[in-house]
Amino acid sequence: MLPVYPLQIPPEERAVVVPPGGSAVLNCPFSATYSLNLTNLIINWQHGETVVHSFYLGKDQLGRQGQIYKERTCLFMEEVLKGNAALSLNNVQPYHRGEYTCNVQNLMGQTKKSIQLIVAAPYGEPQMAVHYTCNYVVVTLSSSQGFPEPTVSWKHPDGRNVTTTELDTEGFYRVQSNLTLSLNTTQTVVVEMRLEILLQSFIKEITLHPLQGMTWPVDQVHCYPVDWFP
């Protein structure tokens, strides 16, 4: 009888981060041997109560697969033969996030693993702009290409701030936050934008000076509403 050598089990992951529209690989190491027989192997991936991907009797079995996973999943058979029931999930969307469970059964026993899928993308460096109106100053922070929505905090007690977000066609957010304030003296404004799920944080600081002593011809003065600025 030939000796049976156990395969080296790949390291276990607890979470995978993928941007909207991206592809994720969820690893599931299990006990296997070099003489692994696929006909005796059962692999079942689930997201809650929803079947994501099933494999048994030596082939994929997708009859009970959840609708939101149709034509999005596959197993890496070269990884399966090495003792890793790795699942590929393509075109990931926000509704795919959450905990995935992998259940593997073979002649060496049963293995159950869980892995968290996080749908997120870091934001680009925020840009700052300043607009002077007749009576107010509007400070604007803007950024894009991130997911999910961030939090924006202005460190200024007297100003009024409004933050808006908009999804682009690729599923990423554009963010704009305006702080409107009266400016009679030189002031320093600090703003922080955070994406908590990725521990991403930007802190911006800008010093504003009142436009004292400056005059314009009447036909060059334009008084826009403070929420006019794009």
ZAVO-595928 format. One line per 8 residues: number of its first residue (from 1); for each residue x, y, z of N, C-alpha, C. Coordinates in steps of 0.05 Angstrom, whole numbers, plus 5000, padded with zeros to 4 digits. Layout:
BEGIN
NUM = X,Y,Z,X,Y,Z,X,Y,Z; ...
end
This chain:
BEGIN
1 = 5017,4976,5000,5000,5000,5000,5018,5025,5000; 5012,5043,4982,5028,5068,4980,5023,5086,5005; 5044,5099,5015,5040,5118,5037,5023,5142,5029; 5008,5154,5047,4991,5177,5042,5005,5201,5055; 5011,5222,5039,5024,5246,5049,5004,5269,5050; 5001,5281,5073,4983,5304,5074,4994,5328,5058; 4976,5343,5046,4985,5367,5031,4989,5390,5050; 5005,5409,5042,5010,5433,5058,4985,5451,5056
9 = 4973,5458,5079,4948,5474,5079,4956,5504,5077; 4943,5518,5058,4949,5547,5055,4940,5563,5080; 4951,5586,5084,4943,5602,5108,4914,5611,5106; 4901,5612,5129,4873,5619,5131,4869,5649,5132; 4850,5659,5116,4843,5687,5116,4817,5691,5131; 4814,5715,5144,4790,5721,5158,4772,5740,5142; 4784,5756,5124,4769,5776,5109,4783,5781,5083; 4766,5788,5063,4776,5795,5036,4762,5822,5029
17 = 4778,5841,5020,4767,5867,5012,4768,5869,4981; 4746,5877,4969,4745,5880,4940,4728,5904,4934; 4735,5920,4913,4719,5943,4905,4695,5935,4889; 4675,5953,4887,4651,5947,4871,4659,5940,4842; 4648,5919,4832,4655,5910,4805,4680,5893,4802; 4694,5890,4824,4719,5874,4824,4714,5844,4828; 4736,5830,4829,4735,5801,4833,4748,5793,4859; 4736,5774,4873,4746,5765,4898,4753,5735,4897
25 = 4773,5727,4912,4780,5699,4915,4778,5692,4945; 4759,5674,4951,4755,5665,4979,4768,5638,4982; 4788,5637,4999,4803,5612,5004,4789,5595,5026; 4791,5569,5023,4780,5551,5043,4798,5526,5045; 4819,5528,5061,4837,5505,5064,4824,5481,5078; 4829,5458,5069,4818,5433,5081,4839,5411,5080; 4835,5391,5096,4853,5368,5097,4850,5351,5072; 4872,5346,5059,4871,5331,5034,4898,5316,5031
33 = 4899,5298,5012,4923,5283,5006,4929,5285,4976; 4953,5276,4969,4960,5277,4940,4943,5258,4924; 4929,5239,4937,4912,5220,4922,4883,5228,4925; 4878,5254,4926,4850,5264,4929,4833,5255,4906; 4810,5243,4913,4791,5233,4893,4767,5253,4892; 4764,5266,4869,4743,5286,4866,4715,5275,4869; 4712,5250,4862,4685,5238,4863,4676,5235,4892; 4694,5234,4911,4687,5232,4940,4688,5259,4954
41 = 4690,5280,4938,4693,5307,4950,4667,5323,4947; 4659,5336,4969,4635,5353,4969,4644,5381,4979; 4638,5401,4963,4644,5429,4970,4618,5445,4968; 4613,5460,4989,4589,5477,4989,4596,5504,5000; 4592,5525,4984,4596,5553,4993,4568,5565,4997; 4565,5579,5020,4539,5592,5025,4544,5621,5036; 4524,5638,5030,4523,5665,5041,4497,5667,5056; 4499,5663,5083,4474,5660,5098,4460,5635,5090
49 = 4435,5637,5082,4419,5614,5073,4421,5610,5043; 4435,5628,5029,4436,5626,5000,4460,5609,4991; 4454,5591,4972,4476,5574,4961,4491,5591,4941; 4517,5592,4945,4535,5607,4927,4546,5589,4905; 4557,5566,4913,4569,5547,4894,4571,5519,4907; 4563,5499,4892,4565,5471,4902,4580,5454,4882; 4595,5435,4894,4610,5416,4877,4608,5388,4891; 4599,5368,4875,4599,5341,4885,4595,5322,4861
57 = 4601,5296,4866,4601,5276,4844,4620,5284,4822; 4642,5298,4830,4663,5304,4811,4658,5328,4792; 4636,5344,4798,4631,5367,4780,4614,5388,4795; 4613,5412,4783,4597,5434,4794,4567,5426,4793; 4553,5433,4815,4524,5428,4817,4511,5455,4824; 4500,5468,4804,4491,5496,4807,4460,5499,4806; 4446,5477,4808,4417,5478,4806,4404,5495,4828; 4416,5495,4852,4405,5510,4875,4420,5536,4880
65 = 4436,5544,4861,4452,5568,4865,4434,5593,4866; 4440,5611,4885,4425,5636,4887,4427,5653,4862; 4405,5667,4856,4404,5683,4831,4426,5704,4829; 4433,5716,4851,4453,5738,4850,4481,5727,4845; 4484,5700,4844,4511,5688,4839,4513,5675,4812; 4491,5675,4796,4491,5663,4770,4513,5674,4753; 4529,5656,4741,4550,5663,4722,4571,5682,4734; 4574,5681,4761,4594,5698,4774,4615,5681,4789
73 = 4610,5655,4793,4627,5639,4810,4641,5616,4795; 4664,5608,4806,4677,5584,4796,4697,5575,4818; 4703,5549,4817,4724,5538,4835,4750,5536,4820; 4772,5541,4833,4798,5537,4821,4806,5507,4826; 4802,5491,4806,4807,5462,4810,4836,5455,4817; 4854,5471,4806,4882,5466,4813,4887,5471,4843; 4872,5490,4854,4874,5495,4883,4860,5474,4899; 4837,5465,4889,4822,5444,4902,4840,5419,4906
81 = 4854,5412,4885,4872,5388,4886,4894,5392,4906; 4900,5417,4913,4921,5422,4933,4910,5425,4961; 4884,5422,4964,4872,5424,4991,4861,5452,4997; 4852,5466,4977,4841,5493,4980,4816,5496,4963; 4792,5496,4974,4768,5499,4959,4763,5528,4952; 4782,5540,4938,4781,5569,4932,4759,5576,4913; 4743,5596,4920,4720,5605,4904,4727,5632,4892; 4722,5634,4866,4725,5660,4852,4697,5672,4849
89 = 4694,5697,4857,4668,5712,4854,4674,5737,4838; 4662,5739,4814,4667,5761,4796,4644,5782,4797; 4652,5806,4788,4633,5828,4787,4619,5832,4814; 4634,5835,4835,4624,5837,4862,4608,5863,4865; 4585,5861,4878,4568,5884,4883,4564,5887,4913; 4554,5911,4922,4551,5915,4951,4533,5894,4965; 4513,5883,4950,4496,5864,4963,4509,5836,4967; 4534,5833,4957,4549,5808,4961,4564,5809,4987
97 = 4565,5831,5001,4582,5833,5025,4570,5816,5047; 4587,5808,5066,4578,5792,5089,4595,5767,5093; 4585,5750,5110,4600,5726,5117,4594,5702,5099; 4615,5690,5089,4612,5666,5072,4622,5642,5087; 4608,5620,5084,4615,5595,5097,4621,5573,5076; 4644,5560,5081,4653,5539,5063,4652,5512,5079; 4638,5493,5067,4636,5466,5080,4648,5446,5061; 4668,5431,5070,4682,5411,5053,4681,5384,5067
105 = 4673,5364,5051,4673,5336,5062,4688,5318,5042; 4706,5302,5053,4720,5281,5038,4726,5258,5056; 4742,5239,5046,4748,5215,5062,4763,5221,5087; 4776,5245,5089,4791,5252,5113,4774,5266,5134; 4749,5271,5127,4731,5284,5147,4717,5309,5136; 4709,5326,5154,4694,5350,5146,4708,5375,5156; 4708,5396,5139,4720,5421,5146,4700,5443,5142; 4698,5462,5161,4680,5484,5158,4695,5510,5164
113 = 4694,5529,5146,4709,5554,5149,4690,5577,5143; 4695,5600,5155,4680,5625,5149,4700,5647,5141; 4691,5664,5123,4707,5686,5114,4689,5710,5108; 4698,5734,5115,4682,5758,5112,4690,5771,5085; 4670,5778,5069,4674,5793,5044,4666,5822,5049; 4685,5840,5046,4681,5868,5050,4682,5882,5023; 4661,5897,5016,4661,5912,4991,4668,5941,4998; 4692,5949,4990,4701,5976,4997,4724,5984,4978
121 = 4728,6010,4975,4750,6021,4959,4759,6047,4972; 4785,6051,4973,4795,6076,4986,4790,6100,4968; 4787,6123,4981,4783,6148,4966,4809,6161,4958; 4808,6176,4936,4831,6192,4928,4835,6216,4947; 4859,6227,4945,4866,6251,4962,4845,6273,4958; 4831,6282,4979,4811,6303,4977,4824,6329,4967; 4808,6344,4952,4816,6370,4942,4800,6392,4957; 4814,6414,4962,4801,6437,4976,4799,6461,4957
129 = 4777,6476,4960,4773,6500,4945,4759,6520,4962; 4763,6546,4957,4751,6568,4973,4737,6587,4953; 4712,6594,4960,4697,6613,4944,4687,6636,4962; 4693,6660,4954,4684,6683,4969,4658,6694,4956; 4637,6698,4973,4613,6711,4963,4612,6739,4976; 4590,6752,4972,4588,6780,4983,4589,6780,5014; 4577,6759,5026,4575,6759,5056,4587,6735,5069; 4594,6715,5053,4604,6690,5065,4628,6679,5050
137 = 4640,6660,5063,4661,6644,5050,4652,6615,5050; 4655,6602,5027,4647,6574,5024,4673,6558,5019; 4679,6540,5038,4702,6522,5035,4691,6494,5026; 4702,6484,5004,4693,6459,4993,4714,6437,4994; 4707,6414,5003,4724,6390,5002,4710,6370,4983; 4726,6359,4965,4715,6340,4946,4734,6316,4942; 4722,6293,4937,4738,6269,4932,4720,6249,4917; 4733,6228,4906,4717,6209,4890,4731,6182,4890
145 = 4719,6163,4875,4730,6136,4871,4731,6119,4896; 4714,6124,4915,4714,6109,4940,4687,6095,4944; 4687,6076,4964,4663,6062,4972,4668,6049,4999; 4648,6049,5017,4622,6062,5016,4625,6092,5023; 4603,6105,5031,4603,6133,5037,4621,6139,5062; 4637,6160,5061,4654,6168,5083,4638,6186,5102; 4651,6192,5125,4641,6213,5142,4659,6237,5140; 4648,6261,5140,4663,6286,5138,4657,6303,5162
153 = 4677,6311,5176,4674,6327,5201,4690,6353,5199; 4676,6375,5201,4689,6401,5201,4694,6410,5230; 4718,6419,5236,4725,6428,5263,4722,6458,5264; 4697,6467,5262,4691,6496,5263,4664,6499,5275; 4662,6513,5298,4637,6514,5313,4615,6532,5301; 4623,6551,5284,4604,6571,5275,4594,6567,5247; 4607,6551,5231,4599,6548,5204,4576,6528,5200; 4564,6529,5177,4543,6510,5169,4553,6492,5147
161 = 4552,6466,5152,4563,6448,5132,4542,6429,5120; 4545,6423,5095,4528,6405,5081,4545,6386,5064; 4540,6360,5068,4555,6340,5053,4536,6324,5034; 4544,6322,5009,4528,6307,4990,4546,6285,4977; 4533,6262,4970,4547,6240,4957,4531,6232,4933; 4545,6221,4913,4532,6213,4888,4547,6188,4877; 4532,6168,4869,4544,6144,4857,4550,6149,4828; 4574,6142,4819,4579,6144,4790,4571,6118,4776
169 = 4575,6117,4750,4565,6094,4735,4580,6068,4741; 4603,6070,4754,4619,6046,4761,4614,6037,4790; 4596,6051,4804,4590,6043,4832,4607,6055,4853; 4622,6076,4846,4639,6090,4866,4626,6117,4873; 4632,6127,4897,4620,6152,4906,4637,6176,4899; 4624,6197,4892,4635,6224,4891,4625,6239,4916; 4642,6252,4930,4635,6265,4955,4642,6295,4953; 4623,6312,4962,4629,6340,4964,4617,6350,4990
177 = 4633,6365,5005,4624,6377,5030,4630,6406,5030; 4610,6423,5036,4614,6452,5037,4611,6462,5065; 4629,6480,5073,4626,6494,5099,4623,6524,5092; 4601,6535,5102,4595,6563,5097,4598,6578,5123; 4613,6600,5123,4618,6615,5147,4622,6645,5141; 4616,6661,5161,4623,6690,5160,4652,6693,5167; 4666,6711,5154,4695,6714,5159,4702,6743,5164; 4705,6749,5190,4713,6776,5198,4742,6778,5206
185 = 4753,6755,5214,4781,6754,5222,4794,6730,5209; 4820,6729,5209,4835,6706,5199,4828,6681,5216; 4820,6660,5202,4812,6635,5216,4824,6611,5203; 4830,6590,5218,4839,6565,5208,4817,6544,5210; 4812,6531,5187,4791,6511,5186,4804,6484,5182; 4794,6464,5197,4804,6437,5196,4781,6419,5189; 4785,6400,5170,4765,6381,5163,4777,6353,5162; 4762,6334,5170,4771,6306,5169,4751,6289,5153
193 = 4761,6273,5135,4744,6254,5120,4754,6226,5127; 4736,6209,5136,4743,6182,5145,4726,6161,5130; 4740,6139,5123,4727,6115,5113,4733,6093,5134; 4715,6090,5153,4721,6074,5176,4727,6045,5169; 4713,6034,5150,4716,6005,5144,4744,5998,5135; 4758,6018,5122,4786,6013,5113,4806,6028,5130; 4797,6040,5152,4814,6056,5170,4829,6078,5154; 4816,6090,5135,4827,6111,5119,4819,6138,5130
201 = 4838,6156,5132,4832,6183,5143,4848,6204,5130; 4835,6226,5123,4848,6250,5112,4842,6273,5130; 4862,6289,5137,4857,6313,5152,4869,6336,5136; 4852,6356,5130,4860,6379,5115,4857,6404,5132; 4875,6423,5128,4875,6448,5142,4879,6471,5123; 4864,6492,5127,4867,6515,5109,4862,6541,5126; 4879,6561,5121,4876,6587,5135,4863,6607,5117; 4842,6619,5127,4826,6638,5111,4830,6666,5121
209 = 4832,6685,5103,4836,6713,5109,4813,6729,5098; 4802,6748,5114,4781,6765,5103,4792,6784,5082; 4775,6790,5063,4783,6807,5041,4779,6836,5048; 4792,6845,5069,4788,6873,5078,4803,6892,5060; 4790,6915,5055,4803,6936,5040,4802,6931,5010; 4789,6910,5001,4787,6904,4973,4760,6914,4962; 4760,6927,4940,4736,6937,4928,4735,6929,4898; 4711,6925,4888,4708,6918,4860,4688,6938,4848
217 = 4690,6943,4822,4669,6958,4808,4643,6944,4811; 4621,6959,4813,4595,6947,4818,4588,6926,4796; 4596,6931,4771,4588,6912,4750,4605,6887,4751; 4625,6885,4770,4641,6861,4772,4634,6845,4797; 4615,6855,4813,4607,6841,4838,4583,6823,4832; 4586,6798,4838,4564,6779,4833,4558,6765,4860; 4534,6767,4870,4526,6755,4895,4510,6730,4890; 4524,6707,4892,4511,6681,4888,4500,6670,4914
225 = 4479,6654,4914,4471,6640,4938,4493,6621,4947; 4494,6617,4974,4517,6601,4984,4516,6572,4975; 4493,6562,4967,4492,6534,4958,4494,6532,4928; 4503,6553,4915,4505,6553,4886,4530,6538,4876; 4551,6537,4892,4577,6528,4882,4576,6498,4878; 4587,6489,4855,4587,6460,4848,4606,6444,4865
end
